[in-house]
Amino acid sequence: MSQSTSATGRFERFRNGGRMIAAMAKLHPRPFVIAVLGAALFAVFTVASSWVVRRVIDRVIIPRFEAGQVATATALGGLSLIIAVGLARSVAVVVRRVWATKTMWMVAETLTNDVVERLVRQPVPWHARRADGDLVARAGVDVDAAVGVMAPIPFGTGTIVMIVVAAVWMLITDLVLGAVAVAVFPVLMVVNLVYEKRVAHHYDEAQDHLGVLSAGVHESFEGVQLVKAYGAERRETDRLATVAGSLRDARVRAVRIRALFEAVLDVIPSLTNVGLVTVGALRLQQGAITVGELSSMVFLFTLLVFPLRVIGFVLAELPHAMAGWKRIRGVTDEPIEADPRHAVGRTADGSALEIDAVAFRYEGETPTGDGDGDGDGQVLRDVSMQVAPGQVVAVVGPTGSGKSTLVEIVAGLLSPSTGSLRRDQGATAIVFQEAFLFAGTVRHNLELADHYDDESLWASLEMAAAATFVRALPEQLDTVVGERGVSLSGGQRQRLALARALLRSPRLLILDDTTSALDPSTEAAVLANLRSSLADTTVLMVASRPSTIALADEVVYMAGGAIRARGRHRALMESETDYRLLVEAFETDRESSTAGAPA
């Protein structure tokens, strides 16, 4: 029963490997077919070269020793054959290598693009459930692992052709010697199958460890400031060293098995050659074969040694490639989850925003920092509100009250668990508390995928109180800001992010505590510009500074994932004790902070 199951498992692995190769070859069939044809021609001309050796020995070399002379035409004919077959083999090798390598990298490019395209199409909640580093590995090291088998595959295919042609030729030349040579092929195949069975698990394990390591390194680099601030370098080093050690052990186990089987694959052809010479000498003594035929068989089998090793190499790469392929398909085959933006309806009565009985629950545990903290995962509870066009609404509440979740639902980044959301037909833009900038120029970070003239760019920078510092940059709009805007202060990054949103003239502007990194004077300038320049724009903002809250037409006070009160700031300060204590705490915290955030 176990042997049957094992055989079935091996067959299934080979079938899956064949499907993988076929799937990758279909991505770029033309270069793959050319590479295979080049390998097949190499196989045919390799067998032909042994026929040339036999012809030259029997018709040129032996007559020279026996008769003391040989016809010039015969000698020149033999030389011409050697040159012609040698050139043909060389051309076939070049064709196979060039087009096989081209196939490998073209497939790698396509797979990388497919993975990236699938990743960017998945909505935010899908990404929130996965480690960034592991996803990066799917588009990098996993693709490299998967395509690594595509370069040797044409040679391996040509080797099969070579084995078949060589076997037929050797059996026709001499049945006994041919049987000795052909008998070794099944032995080599069995050795390769045993090897593939032993090593597959270790390659799967190594690839999984590599994904975990990539995720860990990415996380560690992302949190480098936190690691440094808390002196956790040793902990992070030990954590990553443990994963790296597991990766090393899995790879060492695979290499150890590979080294053993490669040694066996080296010995078998050598012993076969000894057998061919021994049996051939007896057949020669019996007059059954000529010296040329024996020499050509030994020569051919010697030429077959390396191609036979290629089959072993392909089988060695196959588990590694399948491990990478499985992880790639884990991304590309996963259905695209529903985009929360598609669930957002359109207002019909002139309102800018309508939220009706919205509730939200995160999958699994409640994320730290946004939820009511009762442990049931419910972040928002029966939230309803209506906002008129051009109105400025401030969402205020303690940590974990659901403010950020609410604005992310309004922005279309999350789908409500229950309830409905309707927005105005116009554009919507959101500016997060932590501003993200790409490693390109100021212009690139403002435009993203769109194109705007310089006048529009500077106008948005003026509204965000960012024009002055941008003009002071070495290349102004074309200054490279570095990865995540590392060359800029926190306040400068936030103002660029705000300018990026304002550039799109949104009908609904969502600010998630956007001015938190600005000093009070810069914040006041930004808010004044927004008031004067965005009269027709509806603004929904999460706010924690009293100066920001006071500018709102209406304040929505949230606690425990629900709206507790609504009204003007001054009225809520008088009527809601919890709200007043919270705002006073905000003010006390601001005054007791150090010099404040940089502008």
C-alpha positions in Angstrom: 0.0 0.0 0.0 2.8 2.4 1.0 4.8 1.6 -2.2 1.7 2.2 -4.3 1.1 5.5 -2.5 4.7 6.5 -3.0 4.7 5.7 -6.7 1.5 7.7 -7.1 3.1 10.6 -5.3 6.1 10.5 -7.5 3.9 10.4 -10.6 1.9 13.3 -9.3 5.0 15.4 -8.7 6.3 14.7 -12.2 2.9 15.5 -13.7 2.7 18.7 -11.8 6.3 19.5 -12.9 5.3 18.9 -16.5 2.3 21.1 -16.1 4.5 23.9 -14.6 7.0 23.7 -17.5 4.2 23.7 -20.1 2.5 26.7 -18.4 5.7 28.7 -18.4 6.6 27.6 -22.0 3.2 28.8 -23.1 4.0 32.3 -21.9 6.7 32.6 -24.6 6.4 29.6 -26.9 8.5 30.9 -29.8 11.9 31.2 -28.1 11.2 28.0 -26.2 10.5 26.0 -29.4 13.7 27.5 -31.0 15.8 26.4 -28.0 14.3 22.9 -28.1 14.9 22.6 -31.8 18.5 23.7 -31.3 18.9 21.1 -28.6 17.4 18.4 -30.8 19.8 19.3 -33.6 22.7 19.1 -31.2 21.5 15.6 -30.2 21.3 14.4 -33.8 24.7 15.8 -34.8 26.3 14.4 -31.6 25.2 10.9 -32.7 26.3 11.7 -36.2 29.8 12.6 -34.9 30.2 9.0 -33.6 29.3 7.8 -37.0 32.0 10.1 -38.5 34.5 8.7 -36.0 33.7 5.1 -37.1 34.0 6.1 -40.8 37.3 7.8 -40.3 38.8 5.0 -38.3 37.6 2.2 -40.6 38.4 4.1 -43.9 41.3 6.3 -43.1 43.3 5.3 -40.0 43.1 1.5 -40.3 44.0 1.4 -44.0 46.9 3.7 -43.3 48.3 1.2 -40.7 47.5 -1.9 -42.8 48.4 -0.7 -46.3 50.7 2.2 -45.5 48.7 4.6 -47.5 45.2 6.0 -48.0 43.5 7.8 -50.8 43.7 11.6 -50.6 40.1 12.0 -51.5 39.0 9.6 -48.7 41.2 11.5 -46.1 39.8 14.8 -47.2 36.3 13.5 -47.2 36.8 12.3 -43.6 38.2 15.7 -42.6 35.4 17.5 -44.2 32.8 15.4 -42.3 34.5 16.1 -39.0 34.6 19.8 -39.7 31.0 19.9 -40.9 29.5 17.9 -38.0 31.6 19.9 -35.5 30.3 23.2 -36.9 26.8 22.0 -37.0 27.0 20.9 -33.3 28.5 24.3 -32.4 25.7 26.3 -34.1 23.1 24.1 -32.4 24.7 24.8 -29.0 24.7 28.6 -29.6 21.0 28.5 -30.7 20.0 26.4 -27.7 21.9 28.5 -25.2 20.9 31.9 -26.5 17.2 31.1 -26.9 16.9 29.0 -23.7 18.4 31.9 -21.7 16.1 34.4 -23.5 13.1 32.2 -22.6 14.1 32.0 -19.0 14.3 35.8 -18.5 11.3 36.5 -20.6 9.3 34.1 -18.5 10.8 35.7 -15.3 9.7 39.1 -16.5 6.1 37.9 -17.3 5.8 36.1 -14.0 7.0 39.1 -12.0 4.6 41.4 -13.9 1.8 38.9 -13.2 2.5 38.8 -9.5 2.9 42.6 -9.2 -0.3 43.2 -11.2 -2.2 40.7 -9.0 -0.8 42.3 -5.8 -1.8 45.8 -6.8 -5.3 44.7 -7.8 -6.0 43.2 -4.4 -7.8 45.5 -2.0 -6.3 46.9 1.2 -7.9 44.3 3.5 -6.3 41.5 1.5 -2.8 43.0 2.0 -3.5 43.7 5.7 -3.8 39.9 6.3 -0.3 39.2 4.8 3.3 40.0 5.5 4.8 42.6 3.1 8.2 40.8 3.0 6.6 37.5 2.0 4.7 39.1 -0.8 7.9 40.8 -2.0 9.5 37.4 -2.1 6.8 36.0 -4.3 7.8 38.6 -7.0 11.5 38.1 -6.5 13.2 35.0 -5.1 10.2 32.8 -5.9 10.2 33.9 -9.5 13.9 33.2 -9.8 13.4 29.8 -8.3 10.6 28.9 -10.7 12.3 30.0 -13.9 15.6 28.4 -13.0 14.5 25.2 -14.6 13.6 26.8 -18.0 17.2 27.2 -19.1 18.2 23.5 -18.8 14.8 22.2 -20.0 15.6 22.5 -23.8 18.9 20.7 -23.2 17.2 18.0 -21.2 14.6 17.6 -23.9 17.4 17.3 -26.5 19.1 14.8 -24.3 16.0 12.5 -24.4 16.1 12.8 -28.2 19.9 12.0 -28.1 19.3 8.9 -25.9 16.6 7.5 -28.2 18.7 8.1 -31.4 21.9 6.8 -29.8 20.1 3.7 -28.5 18.7 2.9 -31.9 22.0 3.5 -33.6 24.0 1.4 -31.1 21.6 -1.5 -31.2 21.7 -1.4 -35.0 25.5 -1.3 -35.0 25.9 -4.2 -32.6 23.1 -5.8 -30.6 25.3 -7.0 -27.7 27.3 -3.8 -27.2 24.1 -1.8 -27.8 22.3 -3.8 -25.1 25.2 -3.1 -22.6 25.0 0.6 -23.3 21.2 0.9 -23.3 20.9 -1.1 -20.1 22.4 1.8 -18.2 19.7 4.3 -19.2 17.0 2.8 -16.9 19.5 2.6 -14.0 20.3 6.3 -14.4 16.6 7.2 -14.6 15.9 5.2 -11.3 18.8 7.0 -9.6 17.4 10.4 -10.7 13.9 9.5 -9.5 15.2 8.4 -6.1 17.1 11.7 -5.9 14.0 13.8 -6.8 12.0 12.0 -4.2 14.6 12.6 -1.4 15.3 16.3 -2.2 11.8 17.7 -3.0 10.8 18.2 0.6 14.0 20.0 1.5 13.5 22.5 -1.4 9.9 23.2 -0.4 11.0 23.7 3.2 13.9 26.0 2.1 11.6 28.2 0.0 9.1 28.6 2.8 11.9 29.6 5.2 13.1 32.1 2.6 9.7 33.7 2.5 9.6 34.0 6.3 13.1 35.4 6.3 12.2 38.0 3.6 9.2 39.0 5.7 11.3 39.3 8.8 14.0 41.4 7.2 11.4 43.7 5.6 9.7 44.1 9.0 12.9 44.8 10.8 14.0 47.4 8.3 10.6 49.1 8.4 10.8 49.3 12.2 14.5 50.3 12.4 13.8 53.4 14.3 11.8 51.5 16.9 14.5 48.8 17.1 17.1 51.4 17.7 15.1 53.4 20.2 14.4 50.4 22.4 17.9 48.8 22.0 16.3 45.7 20.4 19.1 45.1 17.9 20.2 41.9 19.6 16.7 40.5 19.7 16.1 41.3 16.0 19.4 39.8 15.1 18.7 36.6 17.1 15.2 36.3 15.6 16.4 36.6 12.0 19.4 34.4 12.7 17.0 31.6 13.9 15.1 31.8 10.6 18.3 32.1 8.6 19.6 29.0 10.4 16.5 27.0 9.4 16.9 28.1 5.8 20.6 27.1 5.9 19.8 23.7 7.4 17.2 23.0 4.7 19.5 24.0 1.9 22.5 22.1 3.4 20.3 18.9 3.6 19.3 19.4 -0.1 22.9 20.0 -1.2 24.2 17.0 0.8 21.7 14.7 -1.0 22.6 16.4 -4.3 26.3 15.8 -3.8 25.8 12.1 -3.1 23.6 11.5 -6.1 25.9 13.5 -8.4 28.8 11.2 -7.4 26.7 8.2 -8.2 25.7 9.6 -11.6 29.4 10.2 -12.3 30.4 6.6 -11.5 27.7 4.8 -13.5 28.8 6.1 -16.9 32.5 5.4 -16.1 31.8 1.8 -15.2 29.6 1.4 -18.3 32.5 2.6 -20.4 34.7 0.0 -18.8 32.1 -2.6 -19.6 31.8 -1.4 -23.2 35.6 -1.7 -23.8 35.7 -5.1 -22.2 32.8 -6.6 -24.1 33.8 -4.7 -27.2 37.3 -6.3 -27.1 35.7 -9.7 -27.0 33.4 -8.9 -29.9 36.3 -7.5 -31.9 38.3 -10.7 -31.3 35.3 -12.6 -32.6 35.2 -10.4 -35.7 31.6 -9.3 -34.9 32.5 -5.6 -35.1 35.2 -3.4 -36.5 37.7 -1.2 -34.6 35.8 1.8 -35.9 32.5 0.6 -34.6 33.9 -0.1 -31.1 35.6 3.2 -31.0 32.5 5.1 -32.1 30.4 3.4 -29.4 32.8 4.3 -26.6 33.2 7.8 -28.1 29.4 8.2 -28.3 28.8 7.0 -24.7 31.6 9.4 -23.5 29.7 12.2 -25.2 26.5 11.1 -23.6 27.9 11.4 -20.0 27.4 15.2 -19.7 23.9 15.3 -21.4 22.8 12.5 -19.0 24.0 14.7 -16.1 21.7 17.4 -17.5 18.7 15.2 -16.9 19.8 14.9 -13.3 20.3 18.6 -13.1 16.8 19.3 -14.4 15.4 16.8 -11.9 17.5 18.6 -9.2 16.1 22.0 -10.2 12.5 20.7 -10.5 11.6 20.6 -6.8 13.2 24.0 -6.3 11.3 25.4 -9.2 8.0 23.8 -8.1 8.4 25.2 -4.7 8.7 28.7 -6.1 6.0 28.1 -8.7 3.6 27.0 -5.9 4.1 30.2 -4.0 3.7 32.3 -7.1 0.4 30.5 -8.0 -0.6 31.1 -4.4 -0.8 34.8 -5.4 -1.8 34.7 -9.1 -4.5 32.0 -8.7 -6.2 33.7 -5.7 -9.4 35.4 -6.8 -9.4 39.2 -6.7 -11.4 40.2 -3.7 -14.2 42.7 -4.0 -12.9 46.2 -4.2 -14.6 48.2 -1.3 -14.9 51.2 -3.7 -17.4 49.3 -5.9 -19.7 49.0 -2.9 -19.9 52.7 -2.5 -23.2 54.1 -3.8 -24.0 57.6 -5.1 -26.0 60.2 -3.3 -29.2 61.2 -5.0 -30.6 64.1 -2.9 -27.7 66.6 -3.1 -25.8 65.3 0.0 -22.0 65.0 -0.2 -21.9 62.0 2.1 -24.5 59.6 3.5 -23.6 56.9 6.1 -26.4 54.6 7.0 -26.2 52.1 10.0 -22.6 51.2 9.2 -20.9 48.6 11.3 -17.4 47.1 10.9 -15.7 44.1 12.3 -12.1 43.1 11.5 -11.4 39.5 10.7 -9.8 37.8 13.6 -8.6 39.9 16.5 -9.2 43.6 16.7 -6.2 45.5 15.5 -4.4 47.5 18.1 -5.3 51.2 18.1 -8.8 51.1 16.5 -11.6 49.4 18.1 -13.6 49.7 21.3 -11.5 47.2 23.1 -14.2 44.8 24.3 -12.5 42.0 22.5 -15.4 41.1 20.2 -13.7 42.6 17.1 -16.5 45.1 16.6 -14.9 48.5 15.6 -17.9 50.5 14.4 -21.5 50.1 15.6 -24.5 51.5 13.8 -22.8 54.7 12.6 -25.1 57.0 10.6 -24.5 60.5 9.5 -25.2 62.9 6.6 -22.8 65.6 5.4 -23.9 68.6 3.2 -21.7 69.8 0.3 -18.9 72.1 1.3 -19.3 71.3 4.9 -16.2 70.7 7.1 -16.8 67.9 9.6 -14.3 67.0 12.3 -14.3 63.4 13.7 -13.0 63.5 17.3 -12.6 60.6 19.8 -10.2 58.8 22.1 -7.8 56.2 20.8 -9.6 53.1 19.6 -12.9 54.8 19.0 -13.0 53.8 15.3 -12.2 57.2 13.8 -9.6 55.9 11.3 -11.7 52.9 10.4 -14.6 55.2 9.6 -12.6 57.5 7.3 -11.1 54.4 5.5 -14.6 53.1 4.9 -15.6 56.5 3.5 -12.5 56.5 1.3 -13.4 53.1 -0.1 -10.4 51.3 1.4 -12.6 49.1 3.6 -16.0 47.6 3.1 -18.5 47.9 6.0 -19.7 44.6 7.6 -23.2 45.9 7.5 -24.9 49.2 6.5 -24.4 51.3 3.4 -22.3 54.3 2.2 -23.1 56.9 -0.5 -20.9 59.6 -1.8 -21.1 62.5 -4.2 -20.2 61.7 -7.8 -17.0 63.8 -7.7 -13.5 62.8 -7.0 -12.5 61.7 -3.5 -9.0 62.1 -2.0 -7.5 61.0 1.3 -4.4 62.1 3.2 -3.2 59.7 5.9 -1.7 60.6 9.2 1.6 59.0 8.1 2.4 60.5 4.8 4.0 58.1 2.3 6.3 59.4 -0.4 8.0 57.4 -3.2 11.7 57.6 -3.8 11.3 59.8 -6.9 11.0 63.5 -7.4 8.6 66.0 -5.9 6.8 66.2 -9.2 6.5 62.3 -9.4 5.1 62.2 -5.9 2.5 64.9 -6.7 1.4 63.5 -10.1 1.6 59.8 -9.5 0.0 58.2 -12.6 -1.4 61.5 -13.9 0.1 64.5 -15.6 -0.3 68.1 -14.6 1.3 71.4 -15.7 3.7 73.2 -13.4 1.1 75.9 -12.7 -1.3 73.4 -11.2 1.5 71.8 -9.2 2.6 75.1 -7.7 -1.1 76.0 -6.9 -1.6 72.8 -4.9 1.7 73.4 -3.1 0.6 76.9 -2.2 -2.6 75.6 -0.7 -0.7 73.1 1.3 1.8 75.7 2.5 4.5 73.7 0.8 5.6 76.0 -2.0 8.2 77.9 0.0 10.2 74.9 1.0 9.9 73.2 -2.4 11.3 76.4 -4.1 14.2 76.2 -1.7 15.1 72.6 -2.8 18.1 72.2 -5.2 15.9 71.2 -8.2 12.6 72.4 -6.9 9.9 70.1 -8.4 12.5 67.8 -9.9 14.4 67.2 -6.6 14.6 63.6 -5.6 13.2 63.2 -2.1 14.7 59.7 -1.4 13.0 56.6 -0.2 9.8 57.4 1.8 10.9 61.1 1.5 13.8 60.5 3.9 15.4 63.9 2.9 12.3 65.8 4.2 11.0 66.5 7.6 7.7 64.9 8.8 5.8 68.2 8.4 7.2 68.6 4.8 6.1 65.1 3.9 2.6 65.7 5.2 2.3 68.9 3.3 3.4 67.2 0.1 0.9 64.5 0.7 -1.8 67.1 1.2 -0.8 69.0 -2.0 -1.0 65.6 -3.9 -4.6 65.3 -2.7 -5.5 68.9 -3.5 -4.0 68.7 -7.0 -6.9 66.4 -7.9 -9.6 69.0 -7.0 -11.6 66.5 -4.9 -15.2 67.0 -4.1 -14.6 65.1 -0.9 -11.3 65.5 1.0 -10.6 63.1 3.8 -7.9 64.1 6.3 -6.8 61.5 8.9 -5.1 63.7 11.5 -3.1 65.1 8.5 -1.7 68.2 10.3 -0.4 66.4 13.3 3.2 66.8 12.3 2.9 70.5 11.7 3.8 73.3 14.1 0.8 75.5 15.1 1.6 78.4 12.8 2.1 76.2 9.8 -1.1 74.3 10.7 -3.0 77.5 10.9 -1.8 78.6 7.5 -2.7 75.3 5.9 -6.2 75.3 7.4 -6.8 78.9 6.4 -5.8 78.0 2.8 -8.1 75.1 2.8 -11.0 77.3 4.0 -10.5 79.9 1.4 -9.6 77.7 -1.6 -12.0 74.8 -1.1 -15.3 76.4 -0.6 -17.1 73.8 -2.6 -15.1 70.8 -1.2 -16.6 68.7 1.6 -13.9 68.0 4.2 -14.1 65.0 6.6 -11.2 65.1 9.0 -10.0 63.2 12.0 -8.7 65.9 14.4 -7.0 66.0 17.7 -5.9 69.6 18.0 -8.4 72.0 19.5 -7.4 74.7 16.9 -8.2 72.3 14.1 -11.5 71.1 15.7 -12.7 74.7 16.2 -12.5 75.3 12.4 -15.1 72.6 11.7 -18.7 73.4 10.8 -19.7 70.3 12.8 -18.0 67.9 15.2 -18.7 64.2 15.4 -17.7 62.8 18.7 -17.1 59.0 18.7 -16.4 56.6 21.5 -16.6 52.8 21.7 -17.1 52.6 17.9 -20.3 54.7 17.9 -21.3 58.3 17.5 -22.0 59.7 20.9 -22.7 63.3 20.0 -22.8 65.8 17.1 -22.7 69.6 17.0 -20.6 72.7 17.0 -17.4 72.5 19.0 -18.4 75.2 21.5 -21.7 73.6 22.1 -20.2 70.1 22.7 -17.7 71.6 25.1 -20.6 72.8 27.2 -22.9 69.9 26.9 -20.6 66.8 26.7 -18.4 66.3 29.7 -16.4 63.4 28.1 -15.8 65.5 25.0 -14.6 68.5 27.0 -12.3 66.4 29.0 -10.9 64.8 25.9 -10.3 68.1 24.2 -8.7 69.5 27.3 -6.4 66.5 27.4 -5.5 67.1 23.8 -4.6 70.7 24.6 -2.6 69.7 27.7 -0.7 67.1 25.7 0.1 69.6 23.0 1.4 72.3 25.4 3.5 69.7 27.4 5.1 68.4 24.3 8.6 69.4 23.5 9.2 72.0 20.7 6.5 70.2 18.6 6.9 68.4 15.3 9.0 70.0 12.6 7.4 72.0 9.9 
